[in-house]
Amino acid sequence: MSKKQTIITIYLVIGLLFGLYQWFLGPMAYKGLMYNLGRGLVWPALMFPAFGHAIGAIVIVVLVIVVLVL
């Protein structure tokens, strides 16, 4: 197993555990399993709000550049 595969596997396992936790015990327990697993895929943005704001800023900048280029 390469180092890249190991890192991706660890990230996905943490996301799965985070999603299951949210589904059973978290504040979004009233939502469905798939919703919480989707939130689990972006767990760093949910655990660290500043990281989520940084990702949002990067997405906005990329979208503005794409609109200006096209």
PDB file of N, CA, C and O in Angstrom, chain B, residues numbered from 101:
ATOM      1  N   MET B 101       0.849  -1.180   0.000  1.00  0.00           N
ATOM      2  CA  MET B 101       0.000   0.000   0.000  1.00  0.00           C
ATOM      3  C   MET B 101       0.892   1.239   0.000  1.00  0.00           C
ATOM      4  O   MET B 101       1.802   1.358   0.821  1.00  0.00           O
ATOM      5  N   SER B 102       0.629   2.143  -0.910  1.00  0.00           N
ATOM      6  CA  SER B 102       1.448   3.351  -0.976  1.00  0.00           C
ATOM      7  C   SER B 102       1.044   4.337   0.119  1.00  0.00           C
ATOM      8  O   SER B 102       0.006   4.197   0.766  1.00  0.00           O
ATOM      9  N   LYS B 103       1.895   5.326   0.296  1.00  0.00           N
ATOM     10  CA  LYS B 103       1.642   6.331   1.330  1.00  0.00           C
ATOM     11  C   LYS B 103       0.367   7.124   1.022  1.00  0.00           C
ATOM     12  O   LYS B 103      -0.392   7.476   1.925  1.00  0.00           O
ATOM     13  N   LYS B 104       0.147   7.396  -0.263  1.00  0.00           N
ATOM     14  CA  LYS B 104      -1.038   8.146  -0.678  1.00  0.00           C
ATOM     15  C   LYS B 104      -2.311   7.366  -0.365  1.00  0.00           C
ATOM     16  O   LYS B 104      -3.284   7.937   0.129  1.00  0.00           O
ATOM     17  N   GLN B 105      -2.310   6.079  -0.645  1.00  0.00           N
ATOM     18  CA  GLN B 105      -3.475   5.236  -0.346  1.00  0.00           C
ATOM     19  C   GLN B 105      -3.742   5.188   1.146  1.00  0.00           C
ATOM     20  O   GLN B 105      -4.894   5.218   1.579  1.00  0.00           O
ATOM     21  N   THR B 106      -2.682   5.113   1.931  1.00  0.00           N
ATOM     22  CA  THR B 106      -2.828   5.059   3.383  1.00  0.00           C
ATOM     23  C   THR B 106      -3.468   6.336   3.902  1.00  0.00           C
ATOM     24  O   THR B 106      -4.364   6.281   4.745  1.00  0.00           O
ATOM     25  N   ILE B 107      -3.021   7.482   3.410  1.00  0.00           N
ATOM     26  CA  ILE B 107      -3.564   8.770   3.853  1.00  0.00           C
ATOM     27  C   ILE B 107      -5.031   8.893   3.467  1.00  0.00           C
ATOM     28  O   ILE B 107      -5.849   9.344   4.269  1.00  0.00           O
ATOM     29  N   ILE B 108      -5.370   8.493   2.239  1.00  0.00           N
ATOM     30  CA  ILE B 108      -6.766   8.567   1.787  1.00  0.00           C
ATOM     31  C   ILE B 108      -7.639   7.619   2.599  1.00  0.00           C
ATOM     32  O   ILE B 108      -8.762   7.968   2.963  1.00  0.00           O
ATOM     33  N   THR B 109      -7.131   6.422   2.885  1.00  0.00           N
ATOM     34  CA  THR B 109      -7.888   5.453   3.674  1.00  0.00           C
ATOM     35  C   THR B 109      -8.147   5.983   5.081  1.00  0.00           C
ATOM     36  O   THR B 109      -9.261   5.872   5.592  1.00  0.00           O
ATOM     37  N   ILE B 110      -7.131   6.552   5.703  1.00  0.00           N
ATOM     38  CA  ILE B 110      -7.289   7.112   7.047  1.00  0.00           C
ATOM     39  C   ILE B 110      -8.318   8.245   7.032  1.00  0.00           C
ATOM     40  O   ILE B 110      -9.165   8.327   7.921  1.00  0.00           O
ATOM     41  N   TYR B 111      -8.244   9.117   6.024  1.00  0.00           N
ATOM     42  CA  TYR B 111      -9.198  10.232   5.907  1.00  0.00           C
ATOM     43  C   TYR B 111     -10.630   9.707   5.786  1.00  0.00           C
ATOM     44  O   TYR B 111     -11.535  10.206   6.453  1.00  0.00           O
ATOM     45  N   LEU B 112     -10.830   8.704   4.938  1.00  0.00           N
ATOM     46  CA  LEU B 112     -12.172   8.165   4.734  1.00  0.00           C
ATOM     47  C   LEU B 112     -12.692   7.432   5.967  1.00  0.00           C
ATOM     48  O   LEU B 112     -13.883   7.501   6.270  1.00  0.00           O
ATOM     49  N   VAL B 113     -11.813   6.734   6.680  1.00  0.00           N
ATOM     50  CA  VAL B 113     -12.240   6.051   7.906  1.00  0.00           C
ATOM     51  C   VAL B 113     -12.644   7.074   8.960  1.00  0.00           C
ATOM     52  O   VAL B 113     -13.652   6.892   9.642  1.00  0.00           O
ATOM     53  N   ILE B 114     -11.875   8.141   9.100  1.00  0.00           N
ATOM     54  CA  ILE B 114     -12.242   9.202  10.049  1.00  0.00           C
ATOM     55  C   ILE B 114     -13.571   9.826   9.636  1.00  0.00           C
ATOM     56  O   ILE B 114     -14.418  10.099  10.486  1.00  0.00           O
ATOM     57  N   GLY B 115     -13.760  10.056   8.330  1.00  0.00           N
ATOM     58  CA  GLY B 115     -15.021  10.610   7.840  1.00  0.00           C
ATOM     59  C   GLY B 115     -16.195   9.692   8.114  1.00  0.00           C
ATOM     60  O   GLY B 115     -17.275  10.157   8.481  1.00  0.00           O
ATOM     61  N   LEU B 116     -15.997   8.389   7.938  1.00  0.00           N
ATOM     62  CA  LEU B 116     -17.054   7.421   8.226  1.00  0.00           C
ATOM     63  C   LEU B 116     -17.406   7.432   9.708  1.00  0.00           C
ATOM     64  O   LEU B 116     -18.584   7.454  10.065  1.00  0.00           O
ATOM     65  N   LEU B 117     -16.397   7.418  10.571  1.00  0.00           N
ATOM     66  CA  LEU B 117     -16.652   7.450  12.009  1.00  0.00           C
ATOM     67  C   LEU B 117     -17.333   8.755  12.419  1.00  0.00           C
ATOM     68  O   LEU B 117     -18.235   8.749  13.257  1.00  0.00           O
ATOM     69  N   PHE B 118     -16.905   9.864  11.834  1.00  0.00           N
ATOM     70  CA  PHE B 118     -17.513  11.161  12.126  1.00  0.00           C
ATOM     71  C   PHE B 118     -18.979  11.179  11.696  1.00  0.00           C
ATOM     72  O   PHE B 118     -19.839  11.676  12.422  1.00  0.00           O
ATOM     73  N   GLY B 119     -19.259  10.630  10.502  1.00  0.00           N
ATOM     74  CA  GLY B 119     -20.632  10.582  10.011  1.00  0.00           C
ATOM     75  C   GLY B 119     -21.521   9.702  10.875  1.00  0.00           C
ATOM     76  O   GLY B 119     -22.665  10.060  11.158  1.00  0.00           O
ATOM     77  N   LEU B 120     -21.005   8.559  11.295  1.00  0.00           N
ATOM     78  CA  LEU B 120     -21.784   7.678  12.161  1.00  0.00           C
ATOM     79  C   LEU B 120     -22.031   8.321  13.525  1.00  0.00           C
ATOM     80  O   LEU B 120     -23.117   8.201  14.091  1.00  0.00           O
ATOM     81  N   TYR B 121     -21.015   9.002  14.044  1.00  0.00           N
ATOM     82  CA  TYR B 121     -21.198   9.703  15.317  1.00  0.00           C
ATOM     83  C   TYR B 121     -22.287  10.768  15.189  1.00  0.00           C
ATOM     84  O   TYR B 121     -23.153  10.878  16.058  1.00  0.00           O
ATOM     85  N   GLN B 122     -22.246  11.542  14.120  1.00  0.00           N
ATOM     86  CA  GLN B 122     -23.252  12.579  13.913  1.00  0.00           C
ATOM     87  C   GLN B 122     -24.648  11.973  13.784  1.00  0.00           C
ATOM     88  O   GLN B 122     -25.628  12.560  14.241  1.00  0.00           O
ATOM     89  N   TRP B 123     -24.734  10.809  13.166  1.00  0.00           N
ATOM     90  CA  TRP B 123     -26.025  10.162  12.951  1.00  0.00           C
ATOM     91  C   TRP B 123     -26.604   9.629  14.256  1.00  0.00           C
ATOM     92  O   TRP B 123     -27.810   9.724  14.486  1.00  0.00           O
ATOM     93  N   PHE B 124     -25.745   9.064  15.118  1.00  0.00           N
ATOM     94  CA  PHE B 124     -26.221   8.492  16.375  1.00  0.00           C
ATOM     95  C   PHE B 124     -26.359   9.526  17.484  1.00  0.00           C
ATOM     96  O   PHE B 124     -27.386   9.569  18.161  1.00  0.00           O
ATOM     97  N   LEU B 125     -25.348  10.354  17.680  1.00  0.00           N
ATOM     98  CA  LEU B 125     -25.279  11.188  18.878  1.00  0.00           C
ATOM     99  C   LEU B 125     -25.159  12.685  18.617  1.00  0.00           C
ATOM    100  O   LEU B 125     -25.334  13.481  19.539  1.00  0.00           O
ATOM    101  N   GLY B 126     -24.871  13.078  17.410  1.00  0.00           N
ATOM    102  CA  GLY B 126     -24.587  14.475  17.129  1.00  0.00           C
ATOM    103  C   GLY B 126     -25.827  15.346  17.042  1.00  0.00           C
ATOM    104  O   GLY B 126     -26.954  14.866  17.159  1.00  0.00           O
ATOM    105  N   PRO B 127     -25.599  16.634  16.835  1.00  0.00           N
ATOM    106  CA  PRO B 127     -26.719  17.563  16.733  1.00  0.00           C
ATOM    107  C   PRO B 127     -27.569  17.355  15.473  1.00  0.00           C
ATOM    108  O   PRO B 127     -28.693  17.852  15.396  1.00  0.00           O
ATOM    109  N   MET B 128     -27.046  16.631  14.498  1.00  0.00           N
ATOM    110  CA  MET B 128     -27.799  16.341  13.277  1.00  0.00           C
ATOM    111  C   MET B 128     -28.349  14.920  13.282  1.00  0.00           C
ATOM    112  O   MET B 128     -28.542  14.330  12.219  1.00  0.00           O
ATOM    113  N   ALA B 129     -28.602  14.365  14.460  1.00  0.00           N
ATOM    114  CA  ALA B 129     -29.078  12.979  14.573  1.00  0.00           C
ATOM    115  C   ALA B 129     -30.458  12.809  13.951  1.00  0.00           C
ATOM    116  O   ALA B 129     -30.824  11.700  13.563  1.00  0.00           O
ATOM    117  N   TYR B 130     -31.229  13.888  13.851  1.00  0.00           N
ATOM    118  CA  TYR B 130     -32.566  13.783  13.263  1.00  0.00           C
ATOM    119  C   TYR B 130     -32.517  13.655  11.747  1.00  0.00           C
ATOM    120  O   TYR B 130     -33.515  13.295  11.123  1.00  0.00           O
ATOM    121  N   LYS B 131     -31.361  13.947  11.149  1.00  0.00           N
ATOM    122  CA  LYS B 131     -31.197  13.794   9.700  1.00  0.00           C
ATOM    123  C   LYS B 131     -30.859  12.340   9.389  1.00  0.00           C
ATOM    124  O   LYS B 131     -30.566  11.565  10.300  1.00  0.00           O
ATOM    125  N   GLY B 132     -30.897  11.975   8.150  1.00  0.00           N
ATOM    126  CA  GLY B 132     -30.641  10.597   7.752  1.00  0.00           C
ATOM    127  C   GLY B 132     -29.164  10.234   7.743  1.00  0.00           C
ATOM    128  O   GLY B 132     -28.293  11.092   7.887  1.00  0.00           O
ATOM    129  N   LEU B 133     -28.904   8.947   7.571  1.00  0.00           N
ATOM    130  CA  LEU B 133     -27.538   8.441   7.549  1.00  0.00           C
ATOM    131  C   LEU B 133     -26.744   9.021   6.387  1.00  0.00           C
ATOM    132  O   LEU B 133     -25.598   9.433   6.568  1.00  0.00           O
ATOM    133  N   MET B 134     -27.330   9.060   5.206  1.00  0.00           N
ATOM    134  CA  MET B 134     -26.596   9.549   4.031  1.00  0.00           C
ATOM    135  C   MET B 134     -26.216  11.024   4.189  1.00  0.00           C
ATOM    136  O   MET B 134     -25.130  11.433   3.776  1.00  0.00           O
ATOM    137  N   TYR B 135     -27.090  11.808   4.774  1.00  0.00           N
ATOM    138  CA  TYR B 135     -26.778  13.218   5.020  1.00  0.00           C
ATOM    139  C   TYR B 135     -25.556  13.330   5.917  1.00  0.00           C
ATOM    140  O   TYR B 135     -24.640  14.104   5.637  1.00  0.00           O
ATOM    141  N   ASN B 136     -25.546  12.563   6.986  1.00  0.00           N
ATOM    142  CA  ASN B 136     -24.437  12.628   7.933  1.00  0.00           C
ATOM    143  C   ASN B 136     -23.160  12.027   7.363  1.00  0.00           C
ATOM    144  O   ASN B 136     -22.070  12.485   7.707  1.00  0.00           O
ATOM    145  N   LEU B 137     -23.256  11.025   6.511  1.00  0.00           N
ATOM    146  CA  LEU B 137     -22.058  10.505   5.856  1.00  0.00           C
ATOM    147  C   LEU B 137     -21.491  11.545   4.888  1.00  0.00           C
ATOM    148  O   LEU B 137     -20.274  11.665   4.748  1.00  0.00           O
ATOM    149  N   GLY B 138     -22.357  12.285   4.231  1.00  0.00           N
ATOM    150  CA  GLY B 138     -21.895  13.376   3.373  1.00  0.00           C
ATOM    151  C   GLY B 138     -21.174  14.448   4.162  1.00  0.00           C
ATOM    152  O   GLY B 138     -20.161  14.985   3.715  1.00  0.00           O
ATOM    153  N   ARG B 139     -21.698  14.758   5.336  1.00  0.00           N
ATOM    154  CA  ARG B 139     -21.007  15.703   6.213  1.00  0.00           C
ATOM    155  C   ARG B 139     -19.687  15.124   6.695  1.00  0.00           C
ATOM    156  O   ARG B 139     -18.733  15.860   6.947  1.00  0.00           O
ATOM    157  N   GLY B 140     -19.637  13.813   6.819  1.00  0.00           N
ATOM    158  CA  GLY B 140     -18.411  13.159   7.242  1.00  0.00           C
ATOM    159  C   GLY B 140     -17.291  13.285   6.219  1.00  0.00           C
ATOM    160  O   GLY B 140     -16.115  13.244   6.580  1.00  0.00           O
ATOM    161  N   LEU B 141     -17.645  13.437   4.942  1.00  0.00           N
ATOM    162  CA  LEU B 141     -16.621  13.596   3.913  1.00  0.00           C
ATOM    163  C   LEU B 141     -15.886  14.917   4.032  1.00  0.00           C
ATOM    164  O   LEU B 141     -14.738  15.026   3.600  1.00  0.00           O
ATOM    165  N   VAL B 142     -16.516  15.908   4.602  1.00  0.00           N
ATOM    166  CA  VAL B 142     -15.871  17.216   4.775  1.00  0.00           C
ATOM    167  C   VAL B 142     -15.629  17.497   6.258  1.00  0.00           C
ATOM    168  O   VAL B 142     -15.743  18.638   6.706  1.00  0.00           O
ATOM    169  N   TRP B 143     -15.295  16.455   7.013  1.00  0.00           N
ATOM    170  CA  TRP B 143     -15.152  16.590   8.460  1.00  0.00           C
ATOM    171  C   TRP B 143     -14.135  17.639   8.891  1.00  0.00           C
ATOM    172  O   TRP B 143     -14.359  18.262   9.929  1.00  0.00           O
ATOM    173  N   PRO B 144     -13.029  17.888   8.177  1.00  0.00           N
ATOM    174  CA  PRO B 144     -12.125  18.936   8.674  1.00  0.00           C
ATOM    175  C   PRO B 144     -12.780  20.319   8.685  1.00  0.00           C
ATOM    176  O   PRO B 144     -12.518  21.134   9.569  1.00  0.00           O
ATOM    177  N   ALA B 145     -13.638  20.574   7.688  1.00  0.00           N
ATOM    178  CA  ALA B 145     -14.308  21.873   7.625  1.00  0.00           C
ATOM    179  C   ALA B 145     -15.326  22.022   8.753  1.00  0.00           C
ATOM    180  O   ALA B 145     -15.607  23.138   9.189  1.00  0.00           O
ATOM    181  N   LEU B 146     -15.876  20.913   9.224  1.00  0.00           N
ATOM    182  CA  LEU B 146     -16.845  20.969  10.316  1.00  0.00           C
ATOM    183  C   LEU B 146     -16.167  21.005  11.678  1.00  0.00           C
ATOM    184  O   LEU B 146     -16.664  21.642  12.607  1.00  0.00           O
ATOM    185  N   MET B 147     -15.042  20.328  11.797  1.00  0.00           N
ATOM    186  CA  MET B 147     -14.326  20.292  13.073  1.00  0.00           C
ATOM    187  C   MET B 147     -13.564  21.594  13.327  1.00  0.00           C
ATOM    188  O   MET B 147     -13.449  22.040  14.468  1.00  0.00           O
ATOM    189  N   PHE B 148     -13.054  22.189  12.272  1.00  0.00           N
ATOM    190  CA  PHE B 148     -12.256  23.409  12.380  1.00  0.00           C
ATOM    191  C   PHE B 148     -12.901  24.474  11.495  1.00  0.00           C
ATOM    192  O   PHE B 148     -12.615  24.525  10.299  1.00  0.00           O
ATOM    193  N   PRO B 149     -13.763  25.323  12.053  1.00  0.00           N
ATOM    194  CA  PRO B 149     -14.514  26.288  11.237  1.00  0.00           C
ATOM    195  C   PRO B 149     -13.634  27.214  10.399  1.00  0.00           C
ATOM    196  O   PRO B 149     -14.032  27.594   9.297  1.00  0.00           O
ATOM    197  N   ALA B 150     -12.464  27.582  10.881  1.00  0.00           N
ATOM    198  CA  ALA B 150     -11.593  28.458  10.099  1.00  0.00           C
ATOM    199  C   ALA B 150     -11.154  27.768   8.813  1.00  0.00           C
ATOM    200  O   ALA B 150     -11.007  28.419   7.779  1.00  0.00           O
ATOM    201  N   PHE B 151     -10.945  26.463   8.871  1.00  0.00           N
ATOM    202  CA  PHE B 151     -10.580  25.694   7.688  1.00  0.00           C
ATOM    203  C   PHE B 151     -11.725  25.722   6.679  1.00  0.00           C
ATOM    204  O   PHE B 151     -11.494  25.829   5.474  1.00  0.00           O
ATOM    205  N   GLY B 152     -12.949  25.627   7.170  1.00  0.00           N
ATOM    206  CA  GLY B 152     -14.116  25.696   6.293  1.00  0.00           C
ATOM    207  C   GLY B 152     -14.233  27.044   5.599  1.00  0.00           C
ATOM    208  O   GLY B 152     -14.587  27.112   4.422  1.00  0.00           O
ATOM    209  N   HIS B 153     -13.936  28.117   6.325  1.00  0.00           N
ATOM    210  CA  HIS B 153     -13.968  29.453   5.722  1.00  0.00           C
ATOM    211  C   HIS B 153     -12.878  29.584   4.659  1.00  0.00           C
ATOM    212  O   HIS B 153     -13.090  30.210   3.620  1.00  0.00           O
ATOM    213  N   ALA B 154     -11.716  28.995   4.919  1.00  0.00           N
ATOM    214  CA  ALA B 154     -10.633  29.046   3.935  1.00  0.00           C
ATOM    215  C   ALA B 154     -11.018  28.294   2.670  1.00  0.00           C
ATOM    216  O   ALA B 154     -10.752  28.766   1.564  1.00  0.00           O
ATOM    217  N   ILE B 155     -11.642  27.126   2.821  1.00  0.00           N
ATOM    218  CA  ILE B 155     -12.081  26.354   1.654  1.00  0.00           C
ATOM    219  C   ILE B 155     -13.124  27.155   0.873  1.00  0.00           C
ATOM    220  O   ILE B 155     -13.082  27.199  -0.356  1.00  0.00           O
ATOM    221  N   GLY B 156     -14.061  27.787   1.588  1.00  0.00           N
ATOM    222  CA  GLY B 156     -15.071  28.618   0.931  1.00  0.00           C
ATOM    223  C   GLY B 156     -14.463  29.766   0.156  1.00  0.00           C
ATOM    224  O   GLY B 156     -14.895  30.068  -0.956  1.00  0.00           O
ATOM    225  N   ALA B 157     -13.461  30.410   0.737  1.00  0.00           N
ATOM    226  CA  ALA B 157     -12.793  31.524   0.058  1.00  0.00           C
ATOM    227  C   ALA B 157     -12.082  31.048  -1.204  1.00  0.00           C
ATOM    228  O   ALA B 157     -12.124  31.721  -2.234  1.00  0.00           O
ATOM    229  N   ILE B 158     -11.437  29.903  -1.128  1.00  0.00           N
ATOM    230  CA  ILE B 158     -10.744  29.360  -2.302  1.00  0.00           C
ATOM    231  C   ILE B 158     -11.750  29.026  -3.404  1.00  0.00           C
ATOM    232  O   ILE B 158     -11.500  29.304  -4.577  1.00  0.00           O
ATOM    233  N   VAL B 159     -12.875  28.437  -3.037  1.00  0.00           N
ATOM    234  CA  VAL B 159     -13.904  28.097  -4.034  1.00  0.00           C
ATOM    235  C   VAL B 159     -14.439  29.363  -4.698  1.00  0.00           C
ATOM    236  O   VAL B 159     -14.632  29.389  -5.913  1.00  0.00           O
ATOM    237  N   ILE B 160     -14.676  30.402  -3.921  1.00  0.00           N
ATOM    238  CA  ILE B 160     -15.183  31.661  -4.489  1.00  0.00           C
ATOM    239  C   ILE B 160     -14.171  32.267  -5.448  1.00  0.00           C
ATOM    240  O   ILE B 160     -14.542  32.716  -6.532  1.00  0.00           O
ATOM    241  N   VAL B 161     -12.907  32.286  -5.070  1.00  0.00           N
ATOM    242  CA  VAL B 161     -11.865  32.843  -5.946  1.00  0.00           C
ATOM    243  C   VAL B 161     -11.785  32.051  -7.243  1.00  0.00           C
ATOM    244  O   VAL B 161     -11.685  32.642  -8.319  1.00  0.00           O
ATOM    245  N   VAL B 162     -11.826  30.732  -7.163  1.00  0.00           N
ATOM    246  CA  VAL B 162     -11.771  29.904  -8.361  1.00  0.00           C
ATOM    247  C   VAL B 162     -12.975  30.162  -9.251  1.00  0.00           C
ATOM    248  O   VAL B 162     -12.825  30.263 -10.469  1.00  0.00           O
ATOM    249  N   LEU B 163     -14.165  30.272  -8.675  1.00  0.00           N
ATOM    250  CA  LEU B 163     -15.362  30.549  -9.474  1.00  0.00           C
ATOM    251  C   LEU B 163     -15.293  31.910 -10.152  1.00  0.00           C
ATOM    252  O   LEU B 163     -15.691  32.048 -11.309  1.00  0.00           O
ATOM    253  N   VAL B 164     -14.793  32.912  -9.443  1.00  0.00           N
ATOM    254  CA  VAL B 164     -14.656  34.244 -10.055  1.00  0.00           C
ATOM    255  C   VAL B 164     -13.667  34.192 -11.208  1.00  0.00           C
ATOM    256  O   VAL B 164     -13.911  34.796 -12.252  1.00  0.00           O
ATOM    257  N   ILE B 165     -12.559  33.487 -11.042  1.00  0.00           N
ATOM    258  CA  ILE B 165     -11.582  33.373 -12.119  1.00  0.00           C
ATOM    259  C   ILE B 165     -12.182  32.646 -13.324  1.00  0.00           C
ATOM    260  O   ILE B 165     -11.953  33.043 -14.466  1.00  0.00           O
ATOM    261  N   VAL B 166     -12.943  31.588 -13.073  1.00  0.00           N
ATOM    262  CA  VAL B 166     -13.576  30.852 -14.188  1.00  0.00           C
ATOM    263  C   VAL B 166     -14.570  31.741 -14.914  1.00  0.00           C
ATOM    264  O   VAL B 166     -14.626  31.723 -16.144  1.00  0.00           O
ATOM    265  N   VAL B 167     -15.353  32.514 -14.183  1.00  0.00           N
ATOM    266  CA  VAL B 167     -16.324  33.418 -14.826  1.00  0.00           C
ATOM    267  C   VAL B 167     -15.609  34.485 -15.644  1.00  0.00           C
ATOM    268  O   VAL B 167     -16.041  34.811 -16.750  1.00  0.00           O
ATOM    269  N   LEU B 168     -14.532  35.023 -15.119  1.00  0.00           N
ATOM    270  CA  LEU B 168     -13.798  36.059 -15.850  1.00  0.00           C
ATOM    271  C   LEU B 168     -13.104  35.504 -17.090  1.00  0.00           C
ATOM    272  O   LEU B 168     -13.011  36.193 -18.105  1.00  0.00           O
ATOM    273  N   VAL B 169     -12.623  34.287 -17.020  1.00  0.00           N
ATOM    274  CA  VAL B 169     -11.941  33.693 -18.164  1.00  0.00           C
ATOM    275  C   VAL B 169     -12.936  33.311 -19.252  1.00  0.00           C
ATOM    276  O   VAL B 169     -12.665  33.479 -20.441  1.00  0.00           O
ATOM    277  N   LEU B 170     -14.085  32.796 -18.837  1.00  0.00           N
ATOM    278  CA  LEU B 170     -15.076  32.380 -19.836  1.00  0.00           C
ATOM    279  C   LEU B 170     -15.890  33.568 -20.255  1.00  0.00           C
ATOM    280  O   LEU B 170     -16.784  33.440 -21.092  1.00  0.00           O
TER     281      LEU B 170
END
